[in-house]
């Protein structure tokens, strides 16, 4: 399948799930919106769960460019800023929240694939930091990402609060520098 057509199918899938939820997502609806036959979709993806799972990982709208600013702190700030954009700027925010919420309720979606794919790309940040001598080899990159991304999810999605302009810097500073006065 041509990459452009595949992206159109993924875009239609993600927009439909953001508008109608997983239960309202149908292969027929995706086919209609993307201008392809439903048999074409079924040829590539055997179910709506498989289609949505692929769209979560491969759609451009949810893409992630791994930052490389030259420092761990800079990379983490850029990463947090990317998560903020993902969760607060439409259409990505509507799509990410709806699709990932559906993945929690519908295990057949395998939302873990989305997070595994992103983490595989984010791991580069920590490998570079270890090579530069900024980070201990024993540091747990997944814990670091979970703490930073989790802070954005809590603030923006679950609490529904505005994420301020300094949030990324403050979250990274709290993690890297700590919050205690006397250590």
C-alpha positions, 0 to 999 in steps of 0.5 A: 500500500502506498505510504500516503494512502496508509497515512490517510487510513490511519488519519481517518481511524484516529479521527473517528476514534477521537470523535466516536470512541472505540465502540463507534469506530468501524472499518466501514467508517474508516473506509468511507472517510479514507476513500478506500474499500473496506476489503482493502483495509481488511487485507492489511489489518484483520480487525479494527483493533489491529487497525487502531493499534497500527495507527497509534504507532505509525500515524504521523499525527502522533509521531515523535522525533527524538530530541538531540540537543546535546545534553540530557537536560535539554533532551528531557525538556524537549521530550516533555514539551513534545508530550505536552503538545501531544496531550494539549494541542488538537488534533493530536490531543483528542486522538491520543487521549481517546485512543489510549483510553480505549486501549486501557479498556480494550486489551485487544488494542495492545496499547503497550505497543504504542508505549514500547515503540515510543520508548524504543525511540526515547532510549537514544536520549539516555544512551547518548547521556551515558556516553557523554558521562551525564548519566549513570549506566544504572539509571532506569530510563523508563522510570525517568520517562514515566515520571516526566510523561506521567506528570504531564498526563496528570496535570493536563489530562486527569486534572484538566489543568493548564500546563504552563510555559515553564512546566517542562523545565520545572519537571526536569529540574525537579527530577534531575536536581531534586526538590530538597533543600539539604541533601 
